[in-house]
């Protein structure tokens, strides 16, 4: 039960807390904060942002601080682009005084958006020890850029046809731009030829444009071509840099997406009758290239070329009716080789074929030699140009890139005398019925070409064989035994490409004990079933499987044994 005295003190505390809360909320009325934001702004054009701070209280405001927070894409003129917050100490502001702080800003990004600038003023009234803050936000519309940058001539693109890109830059502002730099990033399928304004710095995409006065403009033409399959996409990105307050700034880039229009001469490539075949070393590959004249006119003097590239191709094994050059991996068919290429009627189709083998071994010299691919680029062209196509030749390109699966090798070895493993085997040889003898089993694992996940090595211990409980490995986990299935299993979550190939093999060792039976007399005793290793090839997505044969008491890898030592005796 509350006493009258306790109730009195609680009441006083409530009044005090309420008074403090009133002070914190009402003191903000003592500061008048006005942000004179422009009605609109332009990218790359500096502008002044006056901030008015008026003391409307009846006391001096001490330690007045103003903090300006900018949105992404806005900078303080002359500062680093990463700086988005600035604080200024204004000192004390007297009763009834007005302070105007002017901030020079520039927007570099955000065209056609509204950007929010946040201003916070903090202060301590002289009559109180507490500190207060007034916050205000203002929205600034970004209309456009002070420099209008355009790339024309990218509306319709045909593979292999000449492309003239007109680059125009115009200063539509009231100020001069200084030290302009232009960088154009080309899509991967674009082949640069020349430009009417020579690029700088020994590159083909960088120009130092110098100063650009108000109202003036410049233009030049980039010549080249897009070479790629139908419907391939890319993007031209043009970025201007300018100097403002002795600091270089990059303006929002101009982006022009492009797509290669379908060619009137269609191509398709298949490997072993599949579009997404997974190759392996040492196999025969049969490539079929089909073509279709998809126009309403006959195409004359057609030439078809292929280029083979990939370290696993055995180019010396190319078989074809075309003109093959194994030294550079090219094959050519023209009307001298195939008369049907002299004239391909409208809507007619045809095909060519060639065979090639892959190397039997991966060309691995270092850990980075991995994720091998086989690439075939096919090009077909004719000087015949259908009317109203707007191209200077009929051309098409198609590329088929085939992934090569990795592989594993597992080697199972058994030893009676095995001091190097650190495991001591008891018992004696030759094996005798009913007498236990211990042996160590080694699994040696090598991974070729690709990274693997979910690796499992397993074998079954056969009749009369048991696991002693001793196991070890030089990588990851150790082999374990499943009593129910009599299986030894070695699980590894992942193995990097070429592990055990460039360096020492991954190795696991476990000890078994064998007790021969009468039925085995005069024969080698079967110890382990076939050893099987399975894994998932991350690069190709294929399941990789490797095997090693059953292991008997012959123990062929133990050089200390005679051929009869493993034969079971009575």
NUZAGU-27201 format. One line per 10 residues: number of its first residue (from 1); their letters; for each residue x, y, z of C-alpha. Coordinates in nm, 4 decimals. Layout:
<rs>
NUM) A) X,Y,Z  ...
</rs>
This chain:
<rs>
1) XXXXXXXXXX) 0.0000,0.0000,0.0000  0.1341,0.3420,-0.0978  0.1867,0.5926,0.1804  0.0809,0.9541,0.1415  0.4495,1.0578,0.1339  0.5339,0.8169,-0.1486  0.2350,0.9330,-0.3499  0.3515,1.2943,-0.3051  0.7043,1.2209,-0.4373  0.5711,1.0197,-0.7308
11) XXXXXXXXXX) 0.3478,1.3132,-0.8208  0.6444,1.5509,-0.8093  0.8453,1.3124,-1.0370  0.5634,1.2981,-1.2912  0.5412,1.6775,-1.3022  0.9198,1.7090,-1.3462  0.9325,1.4491,-1.6230  0.6406,1.6118,-1.7969  0.8134,1.9498,-1.7768  1.1323,1.8063,-1.9258
21) XXXXXXXXXX) 0.9380,1.6471,-2.2087  0.7716,1.9816,-2.2807  1.1059,2.1532,-2.2947  1.2499,1.9043,-2.5484  0.9506,1.9307,-2.7800  0.8795,2.2997,-2.7497  1.2390,2.4220,-2.7771  1.2403,2.3302,-3.1494  1.0078,2.6280,-3.1990  1.2918,2.8528,-3.0906
31) XXXXXXXXXX) 1.4857,2.7830,-3.4140  1.3607,2.8860,-3.7555  1.5185,2.6613,-4.0233  1.4697,2.7562,-4.3890  1.6312,2.5698,-4.6831  1.6233,2.7687,-5.0073  1.6305,2.4756,-5.2500  1.6240,2.5376,-5.6262  1.3054,2.4604,-5.8178  1.5090,2.2213,-6.0343
41) XXXXXXXXXX) 1.8673,2.1071,-6.0812  2.0740,1.9605,-6.3633  2.3389,1.6919,-6.3539  2.6894,1.8356,-6.3520  2.5736,2.1930,-6.2800  2.6814,2.3205,-5.9351  2.4230,2.5131,-5.7360  2.4147,2.6979,-5.4069  2.1954,2.5791,-5.1211  2.1426,2.8636,-4.8658
51) XXXXXXXXXX) 2.0418,2.7456,-4.5200  1.8878,3.0079,-4.2885  1.9035,2.9507,-3.9137  1.7123,3.2024,-3.7029  1.7194,3.2249,-3.3242  1.3616,3.2987,-3.2179  1.4223,3.2179,-2.8520  1.4890,3.4594,-2.5641  1.8383,3.3313,-2.4997  2.1665,3.2650,-2.6768
61) XXXXXXXXXX) 2.1979,2.9333,-2.8598  2.5359,2.7772,-2.7843  2.7451,2.5436,-3.0029  2.5150,2.5550,-3.3028  2.5968,2.2834,-3.5556  2.4421,2.2266,-3.8976  2.4680,1.8833,-4.0663  2.3828,1.8297,-4.4338  2.3085,1.4763,-4.5528  2.3041,1.4115,-4.9274
71) XXXXXXXXXX) 2.1348,1.1323,-5.1249  2.3423,0.8941,-5.3397  2.4602,1.0694,-5.6557  2.4967,1.4132,-5.4929  2.8296,1.5575,-5.3766  2.9662,1.8620,-5.2046  3.1388,2.0570,-5.4826  3.5133,2.0055,-5.4547  3.4856,1.7052,-5.2200  3.5306,1.3351,-5.2822
81) XXXXXXXXXX) 3.2310,1.1566,-5.4362  3.2046,0.9270,-5.1344  3.1394,1.2149,-4.8959  2.7646,1.2429,-4.8357  2.7622,1.4110,-4.4918  2.9090,1.7453,-4.3891  2.8955,1.9154,-4.0491  2.9691,2.2830,-3.9907  3.0246,2.4478,-3.6526  2.8491,2.7859,-3.6375
91) XXXXXXXXXX) 2.9386,2.8741,-3.2801  2.6914,3.0744,-3.0720  2.3861,3.2477,-3.2210  2.2517,3.5437,-3.0286  1.8920,3.6158,-2.9395  1.6994,3.7236,-3.2531  2.0028,3.6616,-3.4796  1.9936,3.5085,-3.8286  2.2758,3.2968,-3.9719  2.2901,3.2007,-4.3397
101) XXXXXXXXXX) 2.5152,2.9080,-4.4346  2.5685,2.8495,-4.8077  2.6511,2.5022,-4.9379  2.7834,2.4327,-5.2886  2.6345,2.1103,-5.4232  2.6215,1.9199,-5.7526  2.4191,1.6193,-5.8617  2.6017,1.3560,-6.0649  2.3208,1.1000,-6.0939  1.9450,1.0758,-6.0597
111) XXXXXXXXXX) 1.8123,1.2188,-6.3883  1.4312,1.2543,-6.3918  1.3992,1.1884,-6.0179  1.3337,1.3885,-5.7012  1.6244,1.3818,-5.4590  1.5924,1.4487,-5.0855  1.8444,1.6641,-4.8992  1.8281,1.6458,-4.5200  1.9443,1.9275,-4.2890  1.9747,1.8964,-3.9106
121) XXXXXXXXXX) 2.0531,2.1854,-3.6741  2.1578,2.1046,-3.3156  2.2146,2.3557,-3.0340  2.2194,2.4106,-2.6601  2.0110,2.6964,-2.5174  2.2178,2.9023,-2.2737  1.9482,2.8709,-2.0117  1.9524,2.4885,-2.0224  2.2213,2.2226,-2.0248  2.0335,1.9940,-2.2636
131) XXXXXXXXXX) 2.0948,1.9741,-2.6402  1.8181,1.9998,-2.8975  1.7849,1.9307,-3.2703  1.5696,2.0600,-3.5544  1.5495,1.8523,-3.8736  1.4113,1.9479,-4.2124  1.4082,1.7810,-4.5536  1.3737,1.9345,-4.8972  1.3048,1.7705,-5.2347  1.5007,1.8768,-5.5430
141) XXXXXXXXXX) 1.3780,1.7694,-5.8918  1.6585,1.6577,-6.1272  1.5557,1.7360,-6.4838  1.8429,1.6356,-6.7082  2.2158,1.6712,-6.7551  2.3925,1.9955,-6.8316  2.5608,1.8018,-7.1116  2.3349,1.5986,-7.3367  2.5205,1.2891,-7.4592  2.3721,1.0736,-7.7339
151) XXXXXXXXXX) 2.4749,0.7686,-7.9379  2.2840,0.7313,-8.2654  2.2911,0.4518,-8.5217  2.2196,0.1631,-8.2867  1.8533,0.1083,-8.3723  1.8925,-0.1930,-8.6010  2.2002,-0.4147,-8.5838  2.2782,-0.7068,-8.8092  2.5650,-0.9405,-8.7313  2.8676,-0.8709,-8.9481
161) XXXXXXXXXX) 2.7318,-0.5514,-9.1046  2.9092,-0.2162,-9.0828  2.8023,-0.0022,-8.7896  2.8447,0.3780,-8.7755  2.7759,0.5163,-8.4284  2.7350,0.8951,-8.4157  2.8402,1.0295,-8.0762  2.7068,1.3787,-7.9948  2.7724,1.5827,-7.6815  2.6160,1.9269,-7.6325
171) XXXXXXXXXX) 2.6431,2.1794,-7.3492  2.2870,2.2988,-7.2877  2.3713,2.4843,-6.9670  2.4730,2.8435,-6.8939  2.8200,2.7484,-6.7746  3.1327,2.6142,-6.9419  3.2442,2.2590,-6.8739  3.6139,2.2039,-6.8158  3.8452,1.9149,-6.8966  3.5833,1.6793,-7.0345
181) XXXXXXXXXX) 3.6774,1.3117,-7.0676  3.4654,1.0515,-7.2482  3.4865,0.6746,-7.2008  3.2650,0.4379,-7.3984  3.2446,0.0766,-7.2837  3.1614,-0.1506,-7.5744  2.9665,-0.4763,-7.5546  3.1748,-0.7912,-7.5875  3.0410,-0.8625,-7.9376  3.1463,-0.5223,-8.0783
191) XXXXXXXXXX) 3.4548,-0.5045,-8.2994  3.6051,-0.1535,-8.3106  3.7526,-0.0450,-8.6444  3.8180,0.3298,-8.6301  3.6791,0.6661,-8.5140  3.6731,1.0032,-8.6908  3.8054,1.1512,-8.3652  4.1150,0.9541,-8.2751  4.1005,0.8000,-7.9240  4.3659,0.8884,-7.6660
201) XXXXXXXXXX) 4.5917,0.6814,-7.4396  4.6485,0.4052,-7.6968  4.2977,0.2716,-7.6394  3.9936,0.2582,-7.8638  3.7345,0.3930,-7.6199  3.8772,0.6988,-7.4393  3.8779,1.0608,-7.5550  4.0037,1.3816,-7.3896  3.7525,1.6361,-7.5172  3.8858,1.9429,-7.3346
211) XXXXXXXXXX) 3.6596,2.2386,-7.2458  3.3069,2.2758,-7.3805  3.1569,2.6240,-7.3786  2.7928,2.6992,-7.3057  2.5745,2.6244,-7.6091  2.8480,2.4482,-7.8060  2.8600,2.0833,-7.9136  3.0887,1.8217,-8.0604  3.0365,1.5032,-8.2550  3.2293,1.2168,-8.4104
221) XXXXXXXXXX) 3.1634,0.8723,-8.5575  3.2786,0.5326,-8.4334  3.2991,0.2642,-8.7004  3.2848,-0.1075,-8.6293  3.0535,-0.4056,-8.6343  2.8643,-0.6369,-8.4034  2.9424,-1.0026,-8.4648  2.7356,-1.2564,-8.2780  2.4490,-1.5037,-8.2906  2.0892,-1.4006,-8.3517
231) XXXXXXXXXX) 1.9230,-1.2149,-8.0629  2.2541,-1.1744,-7.8760  2.2395,-0.8679,-7.6524  2.4857,-0.6127,-7.5217  2.5110,-0.2547,-7.4037  2.7054,0.0555,-7.5032  2.7849,0.2696,-7.1967  2.9139,0.6240,-7.2461  3.0416,0.8158,-6.9421  3.1574,1.1765,-6.9239
241) XXXXXXXXXX) 3.3912,1.3151,-6.6616  3.4224,1.6863,-6.5913  3.6136,1.9085,-6.3511  3.4202,2.1025,-6.0873  3.5951,2.3015,-5.8154  3.9270,2.1363,-5.9078  3.7791,1.7904,-5.8584  3.7052,1.5406,-6.1371  3.3545,1.3923,-6.1336  3.1880,1.1209,-6.3418
251) XXXXXXXXXX) 2.8373,1.2061,-6.4609  2.5555,0.9547,-6.4880  2.6395,0.7345,-6.7889  2.4305,0.7078,-7.1030  2.3324,0.3451,-7.1663  2.2110,0.2082,-7.4985  2.1097,-0.1610,-7.4994  2.1452,-0.3403,-7.8334  2.0259,-0.6687,-7.9799  2.1516,-0.8414,-8.2928
261) XXXXXXXXXX) 1.8584,-0.8823,-8.5300  1.7846,-1.2325,-8.6584  1.9803,-1.3012,-8.9755  1.8003,-1.3993,-9.2956  2.0563,-1.6799,-9.3189  2.0078,-1.9033,-9.0163  2.2659,-2.1361,-8.8582  2.2447,-2.4108,-8.5993  2.5170,-2.6318,-8.4476  2.4716,-2.9627,-8.2703
271) XXXXXXXXXX) 2.7262,-3.1973,-8.1151  2.6418,-3.5683,-8.1246  2.2828,-3.4640,-8.2065  2.2596,-3.2551,-7.8879  2.2619,-2.8819,-7.8187  2.4058,-2.9185,-7.4671  2.6360,-3.2164,-7.4812  2.8944,-3.2804,-7.2069  3.2237,-3.4013,-7.3525  3.4911,-3.6209,-7.1960
281) XXXXXXXXXX) 3.8541,-3.6928,-7.2884  3.9264,-3.9575,-7.5500  3.5934,-3.9632,-7.7339  3.4696,-3.9077,-8.0903  3.2743,-3.5866,-8.1530  3.0418,-3.5409,-8.4491  2.9400,-3.1808,-8.5242  2.6477,-3.1046,-8.7534  2.5968,-2.7492,-8.8838  2.2633,-2.6784,-9.0539
291) XXXXXXXXXX) 2.1813,-2.3629,-9.2500  1.8548,-2.2141,-9.3789  1.7941,-1.9391,-9.6334  1.5065,-1.7634,-9.4590  1.4605,-1.5017,-9.7328  1.2470,-1.4937,-10.0457  1.5470,-1.4705,-10.2779  1.8173,-1.7179,-10.3738  2.1592,-1.6606,-10.2133  2.4664,-1.7034,-10.4331
301) XXXXXXXXXX) 2.8302,-1.7900,-10.3659  2.7733,-1.8956,-10.0061  3.0779,-1.9636,-9.7857  3.0643,-2.1492,-9.4555  3.3564,-2.1419,-9.2103  3.4191,-2.2943,-8.8699  3.6820,-2.2196,-8.6090  3.7614,-2.4827,-8.3443  3.9209,-2.3680,-8.0202  3.9814,-2.5498,-7.6947
311) XXXXXXXXXX) 4.2802,-2.7220,-7.5376  4.1052,-3.0631,-7.5413  4.0537,-3.0726,-7.9199  4.2826,-3.3138,-8.1029  4.2873,-3.1073,-8.4219  4.4986,-3.3625,-8.6057  4.1988,-3.5995,-8.6065  3.9571,-3.3735,-8.8009  3.7581,-3.5649,-9.0632  3.5492,-3.3608,-9.3098
321) XXXXXXXXXX) 3.4686,-3.3017,-9.6762  3.5562,-2.9360,-9.6246  3.8990,-2.7753,-9.6446  4.0526,-2.8342,-9.2988  4.3615,-2.6706,-9.1543  4.4566,-2.8550,-8.8339  4.7296,-2.6001,-8.7600  4.4730,-2.3286,-8.6785  4.1555,-2.5338,-8.6331  3.9611,-2.3944,-8.9310
331) XXXXXXXXXX) 3.7351,-2.5694,-9.1801  3.5953,-2.3996,-9.4935  3.3182,-2.5035,-9.7306  3.2517,-2.3018,-10.0470  3.0942,-2.3636,-10.3869  3.4179,-2.5180,-10.5112  3.3919,-2.7870,-10.2445  3.0121,-2.8145,-10.2210  2.8317,-2.7216,-10.5444  2.5056,-2.6725,-10.3528
341) XXXXXXXXXX) 2.6603,-2.3605,-10.1929  2.6739,-2.1937,-10.5342  2.3022,-2.1200,-10.5028  2.0761,-2.1713,-10.2014  1.7161,-2.1236,-10.3065  1.4720,-1.9225,-10.0962  1.3555,-2.1158,-9.7891  1.6019,-2.3966,-9.8672  1.8243,-2.5647,-9.6127  2.1356,-2.7776,-9.6023
351) XXXXXXXXXX) 2.3961,-2.9179,-9.3643  2.7651,-2.9945,-9.3312  2.9358,-3.2249,-9.0867  3.2783,-3.2941,-8.9426  3.4307,-3.5298,-8.6870  3.7070,-3.4697,-8.4365  3.8423,-3.6466,-8.1299  3.9231,-3.5108,-7.7869  4.2637,-3.5687,-7.6310  4.2898,-3.8731,-7.4104
361) XXXXXXXXXX) 4.4446,-3.6728,-7.1249  4.3774,-3.3295,-6.9798  4.6564,-3.0764,-7.0495  4.7105,-2.9982,-6.6823  5.0255,-2.8223,-6.5660  4.8970,-2.6092,-6.2800  4.5980,-2.5924,-6.0468  4.4342,-2.3216,-6.2641  4.4146,-2.5575,-6.5642  4.0489,-2.6422,-6.5140
371) XXXXXXXXXX) 3.6951,-2.5983,-6.6529  3.7920,-2.6929,-7.0079  3.5562,-2.6094,-7.2945  3.5326,-2.6949,-7.6636  3.4242,-2.3996,-7.8760  3.3048,-2.4115,-8.2356  3.2313,-2.0821,-8.4110  3.0453,-2.1127,-8.7414  3.0057,-1.8256,-8.9899  2.8110,-1.8241,-9.3143
381) XXXXXXXXXX) 2.7882,-1.5412,-9.5653  2.6750,-1.4497,-9.9136  2.7288,-1.1320,-10.1179  2.3596,-1.1479,-10.2124  2.1616,-0.8875,-10.0146  1.7799,-0.9078,-10.0039  1.6080,-0.5798,-10.0873  1.5107,-0.3402,-9.8074  1.7286,-0.5234,-9.5555  1.9653,-0.2267,-9.5031
391) XXXXXXXXXX) 2.2764,-0.4478,-9.4867  2.5846,-0.4783,-9.7061  2.6099,-0.8590,-9.6969  2.4064,-1.1534,-9.5794  2.5874,-1.2961,-9.2791  2.5199,-1.5118,-8.9788  2.7255,-1.6429,-8.6876  2.6598,-1.9161,-8.4362  2.8761,-2.0397,-8.1488  2.8499,-2.3679,-7.9635
401) XXXXXXXXXX) 3.0542,-2.3960,-7.6456  3.0682,-2.7407,-7.4891  3.1799,-2.8098,-7.1355  3.4210,-3.0929,-7.0646  3.3503,-3.3063,-6.7593  3.6219,-3.3704,-6.5046  3.7263,-3.7158,-6.3908  3.8393,-3.9053,-6.0829  4.0858,-4.1864,-6.0337  4.0702,-4.4179,-5.7334
411) XXXXXXXXXX) 4.3474,-4.6659,-5.6579  4.2973,-4.9282,-5.3863  4.6085,-5.0877,-5.2383  4.6632,-5.3393,-4.9583  4.9701,-5.4020,-4.7397  5.0793,-5.6422,-4.4686  5.4069,-5.4694,-4.3903  5.3202,-5.0994,-4.3805  5.5533,-4.9119,-4.1456  5.5113,-4.5822,-4.3364
421) XXXXXXXXXX) 5.1427,-4.5641,-4.2419  5.2239,-4.5797,-3.8712  4.9835,-4.8716,-3.8246  5.1246,-5.2034,-3.7023  4.9715,-5.5169,-3.8577  4.9772,-5.8348,-3.6450  4.9438,-6.1931,-3.7647  5.1441,-6.3869,-4.0187  5.1603,-6.4856,-4.3824  5.0833,-6.7181,-4.5518
431) XXXXXXXXXX) 4.7244,-6.6893,-4.4306  4.5968,-6.9864,-4.2315  4.2411,-7.0990,-4.1689  4.0977,-6.9632,-3.8467  4.3978,-6.7444,-3.7645  4.3583,-6.3625,-3.7698  4.5933,-6.1460,-3.9753  4.5780,-5.7699,-4.0018  4.6299,-5.5600,-4.3152  4.6104,-5.1902,-4.4063
441) XXXXXXXXXX) 4.4057,-5.0653,-4.7012  4.5034,-4.7453,-4.8809  4.2682,-4.5365,-5.0994  4.4535,-4.2987,-5.3318  4.2315,-4.0365,-5.4932  4.3120,-3.7968,-5.7813  4.0736,-3.5313,-5.9158  4.1210,-3.4015,-6.2703  4.0103,-3.0722,-6.4281  3.7007,-2.9602,-6.2307
451) XXXXXXXXXX) 3.5942,-2.8801,-5.8735  3.3822,-3.1501,-5.7100  3.1119,-3.1613,-5.4430  2.9698,-3.4498,-5.2432  3.2531,-3.6986,-5.2892  3.1958,-4.0506,-5.1549  3.4356,-4.3450,-5.1709  3.2928,-4.6797,-5.0587  3.3587,-5.0529,-5.0615  3.2166,-5.3586,-4.8869
461) XXXXXXXXXX) 3.4178,-5.5772,-4.6488  3.3694,-5.9358,-4.7647  3.3134,-6.2520,-4.5594  3.5752,-6.3142,-4.2918  3.6916,-5.9483,-4.2938  3.6304,-5.6932,-4.0183  3.7285,-5.3303,-3.9506  3.9639,-5.2917,-3.6526  3.8629,-4.9303,-3.5821  4.1884,-4.7694,-3.7001
471) XXXXXXXXXX) 4.1627,-4.5180,-3.9862  4.3336,-4.1975,-4.0969  4.3625,-3.9617,-4.3950  4.5691,-3.6701,-4.5230  4.2625,-3.4720,-4.6338  3.9282,-3.4031,-4.4695  3.7504,-3.6765,-4.2788  3.8601,-4.0376,-4.2202  3.6879,-4.3540,-4.3492  3.4096,-4.4905,-4.1294
481) XXXXXXXXXX) 3.2450,-4.8327,-4.1067  2.8731,-4.9128,-4.1286  2.8116,-5.2323,-3.9347  2.4746,-5.3009,-4.0974  2.5930,-5.2924,-4.4581  2.9566,-5.3948,-4.3906  3.0655,-5.0911,-4.5917  3.3681,-4.8674,-4.5460  3.2854,-4.5103,-4.6540  3.5023,-4.2014,-4.6970
491) XXXXXXXXXX) 3.2948,-3.8827,-4.7370  3.4479,-3.5533,-4.8531  3.2360,-3.2390,-4.8918  3.4460,-3.0997,-5.1787  3.7702,-3.1419,-5.3695  3.9367,-2.8651,-5.5688  4.0267,-2.9205,-5.9323  4.3564,-3.1046,-5.9896  4.3928,-3.1942,-5.6232  4.6043,-3.5079,-5.6094
501) XXXXXXXXXX) 4.7256,-3.4489,-5.9649  4.9549,-3.1479,-5.9270  5.0402,-3.2429,-5.5693  5.0318,-3.5700,-5.3740  4.7175,-3.7871,-5.4052  4.4493,-3.7620,-5.1402  4.4974,-4.0694,-4.9254  4.2935,-4.2556,-4.6656  4.4117,-4.5612,-4.4717  4.2133,-4.8093,-4.2628
511) XXXXXXXXXX) 4.3048,-5.1397,-4.0990  4.1197,-5.4681,-4.1468  4.1544,-5.8116,-3.9837  4.0954,-6.1255,-4.1885  4.0187,-6.4824,-4.0713  4.0241,-6.7317,-4.3607  3.7796,-7.0244,-4.3796  3.8218,-7.3806,-4.5067  3.6499,-7.3009,-4.8365  3.9325,-7.0591,-4.9191
521) XXXXXXXXXX) 4.2204,-7.3089,-4.8883  4.4684,-7.2915,-5.1802  4.3156,-6.9643,-5.3060  4.3618,-6.5958,-5.2475  4.1083,-6.4644,-4.9981  3.8661,-6.1944,-5.1290  3.8985,-5.8894,-4.9016  3.7076,-5.5956,-5.0511  3.4411,-5.5620,-5.3163  3.4853,-5.3177,-5.6021
531) XXXXXXXXXX) 3.5756,-4.9703,-5.4756  3.3478,-4.6996,-5.6158  3.3842,-4.3213,-5.5898  3.1039,-4.0824,-5.6870  3.0926,-3.7023,-5.6939  2.9152,-3.4080,-5.8570  3.1148,-3.2077,-6.1125  3.0383,-2.8425,-6.0317  3.1388,-2.7111,-6.3768  2.9550,-2.9611,-6.5961
541) XXXXXXXXXX) 2.6835,-3.0668,-6.3514  2.7578,-3.4279,-6.4365  2.7905,-3.7145,-6.1871  3.1466,-3.8439,-6.1907  3.2027,-4.2142,-6.1171  3.5308,-4.4049,-6.0900  3.5975,-4.7654,-5.9900  3.8781,-4.9974,-5.8874  3.8665,-5.3779,-5.8983  3.8085,-5.6104,-5.6003
551) XXXXXXXXXX) 4.1055,-5.6596,-5.3690  4.2300,-6.0046,-5.2610  4.4977,-6.1278,-5.0256  4.7414,-6.1387,-5.3198  4.8274,-5.7780,-5.2149  5.0189,-5.7017,-5.5391  5.1303,-5.3582,-5.4121  5.3191,-5.5002,-5.1112  5.6693,-5.5517,-5.2521  5.7783,-5.7460,-4.9418
561) XXXXXXXXXX) 5.5487,-6.0435,-5.0177  5.6005,-6.3509,-5.2313  5.3260,-6.4608,-5.4688  5.2242,-6.7521,-5.2402  5.2133,-6.5507,-4.9175  4.8527,-6.4515,-4.9768  4.7302,-6.8044,-5.0556  4.5233,-6.9520,-4.7723  4.6791,-7.2531,-4.6035  4.5076,-7.5214,-4.3834
</rs>
